[in-house]
Amino acid sequence: METIKSKANISDLFSSGKRLRTPYLTLIVLPAKQHGLHGRVAFIAGKKSGNAVWRNSAKRRMRAICHELGGPFPNLDVIFLAKSGICRAKYSKVLETCDEALKRAGIR
């Protein structure tokens, strides 16, 4: 799974990407400009939402969700942005809402 590491690429996604909001996380999606058929992903859990233990747990959960939903998605750069409720909710509920958001956007 290729990740987005460049601060410039992440800033570009935040400024011009399409946001898919769920109660547990926000997906920011933008067609890949230079990486061809392979999509890239980034997992972000901000310091304002919790301590290091919470951030690591949130990122692990988002990675598992991405893997289960078939990510990284071809020709797309996607940011998984955690919200504070992602670790308290049941995994199946988070997965279901994320899947619905991707279907609404026509990605899945």
Biotite code that builds the C-alpha atoms (Angstrom):
import biotite.structure as struc

atoms = struc.array([
    struc.Atom([0.000, 0.000, 0.000], chain_id="A", res_id=1, res_name="MET", atom_name="CA", element="C"),
    struc.Atom([1.591, 3.238, -1.113], chain_id="A", res_id=2, res_name="GLU", atom_name="CA", element="C"),
    struc.Atom([1.123, 6.129, 1.279], chain_id="A", res_id=3, res_name="THR", atom_name="CA", element="C"),
    struc.Atom([1.091, 9.856, 0.654], chain_id="A", res_id=4, res_name="ILE", atom_name="CA", element="C"),
    struc.Atom([4.039, 11.309, 2.519], chain_id="A", res_id=5, res_name="LYS", atom_name="CA", element="C"),
    struc.Atom([4.606, 14.717, 0.952], chain_id="A", res_id=6, res_name="SER", atom_name="CA", element="C"),
    struc.Atom([3.193, 17.668, 2.866], chain_id="A", res_id=7, res_name="LYS", atom_name="CA", element="C"),
    struc.Atom([2.533, 19.410, -0.466], chain_id="A", res_id=8, res_name="ALA", atom_name="CA", element="C"),
    struc.Atom([0.453, 16.479, -1.766], chain_id="A", res_id=9, res_name="ASN", atom_name="CA", element="C"),
    struc.Atom([-1.559, 16.328, 1.447], chain_id="A", res_id=10, res_name="ILE", atom_name="CA", element="C"),
    struc.Atom([-2.169, 20.091, 1.348], chain_id="A", res_id=11, res_name="SER", atom_name="CA", element="C"),
    struc.Atom([-3.319, 19.776, -2.260], chain_id="A", res_id=12, res_name="ASP", atom_name="CA", element="C"),
    struc.Atom([-5.779, 17.053, -1.274], chain_id="A", res_id=13, res_name="LEU", atom_name="CA", element="C"),
    struc.Atom([-7.123, 19.124, 1.622], chain_id="A", res_id=14, res_name="PHE", atom_name="CA", element="C"),
    struc.Atom([-7.646, 22.177, -0.592], chain_id="A", res_id=15, res_name="SER", atom_name="CA", element="C"),
    struc.Atom([-9.151, 20.585, -3.706], chain_id="A", res_id=16, res_name="SER", atom_name="CA", element="C"),
    struc.Atom([-10.303, 17.076, -2.734], chain_id="A", res_id=17, res_name="GLY", atom_name="CA", element="C"),
    struc.Atom([-13.904, 15.955, -2.398], chain_id="A", res_id=18, res_name="LYS", atom_name="CA", element="C"),
    struc.Atom([-14.918, 15.337, 1.225], chain_id="A", res_id=19, res_name="ARG", atom_name="CA", element="C"),
    struc.Atom([-17.032, 12.355, 2.184], chain_id="A", res_id=20, res_name="LEU", atom_name="CA", element="C"),
    struc.Atom([-18.146, 12.790, 5.779], chain_id="A", res_id=21, res_name="ARG", atom_name="CA", element="C"),
    struc.Atom([-19.215, 10.031, 8.154], chain_id="A", res_id=22, res_name="THR", atom_name="CA", element="C"),
    struc.Atom([-19.781, 10.219, 11.922], chain_id="A", res_id=23, res_name="PRO", atom_name="CA", element="C"),
    struc.Atom([-16.440, 8.483, 12.550], chain_id="A", res_id=24, res_name="TYR", atom_name="CA", element="C"),
    struc.Atom([-14.078, 9.732, 9.852], chain_id="A", res_id=25, res_name="LEU", atom_name="CA", element="C"),
    struc.Atom([-13.806, 11.964, 6.835], chain_id="A", res_id=26, res_name="THR", atom_name="CA", element="C"),
    struc.Atom([-12.538, 10.695, 3.497], chain_id="A", res_id=27, res_name="LEU", atom_name="CA", element="C"),
    struc.Atom([-10.865, 13.226, 1.223], chain_id="A", res_id=28, res_name="ILE", atom_name="CA", element="C"),
    struc.Atom([-10.665, 11.967, -2.367], chain_id="A", res_id=29, res_name="VAL", atom_name="CA", element="C"),
    struc.Atom([-8.915, 13.387, -5.423], chain_id="A", res_id=30, res_name="LEU", atom_name="CA", element="C"),
    struc.Atom([-8.025, 11.721, -8.751], chain_id="A", res_id=31, res_name="PRO", atom_name="CA", element="C"),
    struc.Atom([-4.317, 10.845, -8.805], chain_id="A", res_id=32, res_name="ALA", atom_name="CA", element="C"),
    struc.Atom([-2.382, 13.232, -11.024], chain_id="A", res_id=33, res_name="LYS", atom_name="CA", element="C"),
    struc.Atom([0.891, 11.444, -11.510], chain_id="A", res_id=34, res_name="GLN", atom_name="CA", element="C"),
    struc.Atom([0.786, 7.947, -10.049], chain_id="A", res_id=35, res_name="HIS", atom_name="CA", element="C"),
    struc.Atom([-1.155, 6.180, -12.768], chain_id="A", res_id=36, res_name="GLY", atom_name="CA", element="C"),
    struc.Atom([-3.138, 3.062, -11.956], chain_id="A", res_id=37, res_name="LEU", atom_name="CA", element="C"),
    struc.Atom([-1.940, 2.757, -8.383], chain_id="A", res_id=38, res_name="HIS", atom_name="CA", element="C"),
    struc.Atom([-3.827, 4.750, -5.802], chain_id="A", res_id=39, res_name="GLY", atom_name="CA", element="C"),
    struc.Atom([-2.286, 6.179, -2.664], chain_id="A", res_id=40, res_name="ARG", atom_name="CA", element="C"),
    struc.Atom([-3.627, 6.684, 0.841], chain_id="A", res_id=41, res_name="VAL", atom_name="CA", element="C"),
    struc.Atom([-2.844, 8.679, 3.977], chain_id="A", res_id=42, res_name="ALA", atom_name="CA", element="C"),
    struc.Atom([-4.114, 8.113, 7.499], chain_id="A", res_id=43, res_name="PHE", atom_name="CA", element="C"),
    struc.Atom([-4.367, 11.165, 9.739], chain_id="A", res_id=44, res_name="ILE", atom_name="CA", element="C"),
    struc.Atom([-5.373, 11.328, 13.389], chain_id="A", res_id=45, res_name="ALA", atom_name="CA", element="C"),
    struc.Atom([-4.834, 14.820, 14.774], chain_id="A", res_id=46, res_name="GLY", atom_name="CA", element="C"),
    struc.Atom([-3.316, 15.692, 18.130], chain_id="A", res_id=47, res_name="LYS", atom_name="CA", element="C"),
    struc.Atom([-6.392, 17.709, 19.087], chain_id="A", res_id=48, res_name="LYS", atom_name="CA", element="C"),
    struc.Atom([-8.529, 14.562, 19.075], chain_id="A", res_id=49, res_name="SER", atom_name="CA", element="C"),
    struc.Atom([-6.488, 12.480, 21.503], chain_id="A", res_id=50, res_name="GLY", atom_name="CA", element="C"),
    struc.Atom([-3.189, 11.303, 22.908], chain_id="A", res_id=51, res_name="ASN", atom_name="CA", element="C"),
    struc.Atom([-0.638, 9.054, 21.189], chain_id="A", res_id=52, res_name="ALA", atom_name="CA", element="C"),
    struc.Atom([-2.396, 5.845, 22.216], chain_id="A", res_id=53, res_name="VAL", atom_name="CA", element="C"),
    struc.Atom([-5.688, 7.063, 20.710], chain_id="A", res_id=54, res_name="TRP", atom_name="CA", element="C"),
    struc.Atom([-3.977, 8.282, 17.505], chain_id="A", res_id=55, res_name="ARG", atom_name="CA", element="C"),
    struc.Atom([-2.211, 4.940, 16.977], chain_id="A", res_id=56, res_name="ASN", atom_name="CA", element="C"),
    struc.Atom([-5.416, 3.019, 17.608], chain_id="A", res_id=57, res_name="SER", atom_name="CA", element="C"),
    struc.Atom([-7.351, 5.247, 15.192], chain_id="A", res_id=58, res_name="ALA", atom_name="CA", element="C"),
    struc.Atom([-4.717, 4.801, 12.468], chain_id="A", res_id=59, res_name="LYS", atom_name="CA", element="C"),
    struc.Atom([-4.696, 1.010, 12.906], chain_id="A", res_id=60, res_name="ARG", atom_name="CA", element="C"),
    struc.Atom([-8.473, 0.961, 12.603], chain_id="A", res_id=61, res_name="ARG", atom_name="CA", element="C"),
    struc.Atom([-8.413, 3.163, 9.467], chain_id="A", res_id=62, res_name="MET", atom_name="CA", element="C"),
    struc.Atom([-5.730, 0.968, 7.840], chain_id="A", res_id=63, res_name="ARG", atom_name="CA", element="C"),
    struc.Atom([-7.837, -2.124, 8.486], chain_id="A", res_id=64, res_name="ALA", atom_name="CA", element="C"),
    struc.Atom([-10.927, -0.433, 7.039], chain_id="A", res_id=65, res_name="ILE", atom_name="CA", element="C"),
    struc.Atom([-8.999, 0.663, 3.942], chain_id="A", res_id=66, res_name="CYS", atom_name="CA", element="C"),
    struc.Atom([-7.691, -2.861, 3.432], chain_id="A", res_id=67, res_name="HIS", atom_name="CA", element="C"),
    struc.Atom([-11.136, -4.425, 3.907], chain_id="A", res_id=68, res_name="GLU", atom_name="CA", element="C"),
    struc.Atom([-12.764, -2.009, 1.456], chain_id="A", res_id=69, res_name="LEU", atom_name="CA", element="C"),
    struc.Atom([-10.231, -2.838, -1.262], chain_id="A", res_id=70, res_name="GLY", atom_name="CA", element="C"),
    struc.Atom([-7.971, 0.195, -0.937], chain_id="A", res_id=71, res_name="GLY", atom_name="CA", element="C"),
    struc.Atom([-5.859, 1.792, -2.151], chain_id="A", res_id=72, res_name="PRO", atom_name="CA", element="C"),
    struc.Atom([-8.311, 2.654, -4.881], chain_id="A", res_id=73, res_name="PHE", atom_name="CA", element="C"),
    struc.Atom([-7.041, 2.789, -8.490], chain_id="A", res_id=74, res_name="PRO", atom_name="CA", element="C"),
    struc.Atom([-6.402, 6.291, -9.872], chain_id="A", res_id=75, res_name="ASN", atom_name="CA", element="C"),
    struc.Atom([-7.339, 7.953, -6.565], chain_id="A", res_id=76, res_name="LEU", atom_name="CA", element="C"),
    struc.Atom([-5.496, 9.606, -3.724], chain_id="A", res_id=77, res_name="ASP", atom_name="CA", element="C"),
    struc.Atom([-7.467, 9.196, -0.494], chain_id="A", res_id=78, res_name="VAL", atom_name="CA", element="C"),
    struc.Atom([-6.963, 10.640, 2.978], chain_id="A", res_id=79, res_name="ILE", atom_name="CA", element="C"),
    struc.Atom([-8.630, 8.923, 5.924], chain_id="A", res_id=80, res_name="PHE", atom_name="CA", element="C"),
    struc.Atom([-9.094, 11.632, 8.580], chain_id="A", res_id=81, res_name="LEU", atom_name="CA", element="C"),
    struc.Atom([-10.130, 10.304, 12.000], chain_id="A", res_id=82, res_name="ALA", atom_name="CA", element="C"),
    struc.Atom([-12.813, 11.892, 14.161], chain_id="A", res_id=83, res_name="LYS", atom_name="CA", element="C"),
    struc.Atom([-12.934, 11.498, 17.926], chain_id="A", res_id=84, res_name="SER", atom_name="CA", element="C"),
    struc.Atom([-15.607, 8.759, 17.916], chain_id="A", res_id=85, res_name="GLY", atom_name="CA", element="C"),
    struc.Atom([-13.765, 6.290, 15.686], chain_id="A", res_id=86, res_name="ILE", atom_name="CA", element="C"),
    struc.Atom([-12.252, 4.261, 18.545], chain_id="A", res_id=87, res_name="CYS", atom_name="CA", element="C"),
    struc.Atom([-15.403, 4.161, 20.687], chain_id="A", res_id=88, res_name="ARG", atom_name="CA", element="C"),
    struc.Atom([-17.698, 2.841, 17.951], chain_id="A", res_id=89, res_name="ALA", atom_name="CA", element="C"),
    struc.Atom([-17.973, -0.788, 16.928], chain_id="A", res_id=90, res_name="LYS", atom_name="CA", element="C"),
    struc.Atom([-15.657, -1.700, 14.074], chain_id="A", res_id=91, res_name="TYR", atom_name="CA", element="C"),
    struc.Atom([-18.528, -3.082, 11.991], chain_id="A", res_id=92, res_name="SER", atom_name="CA", element="C"),
    struc.Atom([-20.444, 0.207, 12.278], chain_id="A", res_id=93, res_name="LYS", atom_name="CA", element="C"),
    struc.Atom([-17.415, 2.272, 11.207], chain_id="A", res_id=94, res_name="VAL", atom_name="CA", element="C"),
    struc.Atom([-16.814, -0.091, 8.269], chain_id="A", res_id=95, res_name="LEU", atom_name="CA", element="C"),
    struc.Atom([-20.456, 0.076, 7.203], chain_id="A", res_id=96, res_name="GLU", atom_name="CA", element="C"),
    struc.Atom([-20.636, 3.900, 7.234], chain_id="A", res_id=97, res_name="THR", atom_name="CA", element="C"),
    struc.Atom([-17.341, 4.181, 5.356], chain_id="A", res_id=98, res_name="CYS", atom_name="CA", element="C"),
    struc.Atom([-18.554, 1.710, 2.728], chain_id="A", res_id=99, res_name="ASP", atom_name="CA", element="C"),
    struc.Atom([-21.780, 3.695, 2.291], chain_id="A", res_id=100, res_name="GLU", atom_name="CA", element="C"),
    struc.Atom([-19.850, 6.938, 1.819], chain_id="A", res_id=101, res_name="ALA", atom_name="CA", element="C"),
    struc.Atom([-17.648, 5.352, -0.869], chain_id="A", res_id=102, res_name="LEU", atom_name="CA", element="C"),
    struc.Atom([-20.704, 3.950, -2.647], chain_id="A", res_id=103, res_name="LYS", atom_name="CA", element="C"),
    struc.Atom([-22.396, 7.377, -2.611], chain_id="A", res_id=104, res_name="ARG", atom_name="CA", element="C"),
    struc.Atom([-19.305, 8.839, -4.244], chain_id="A", res_id=105, res_name="ALA", atom_name="CA", element="C"),
    struc.Atom([-19.230, 6.093, -6.890], chain_id="A", res_id=106, res_name="GLY", atom_name="CA", element="C"),
    struc.Atom([-15.855, 4.741, -5.798], chain_id="A", res_id=107, res_name="ILE", atom_name="CA", element="C"),
    struc.Atom([-17.099, 1.265, -4.852], chain_id="A", res_id=108, res_name="ARG", atom_name="CA", element="C"),
])
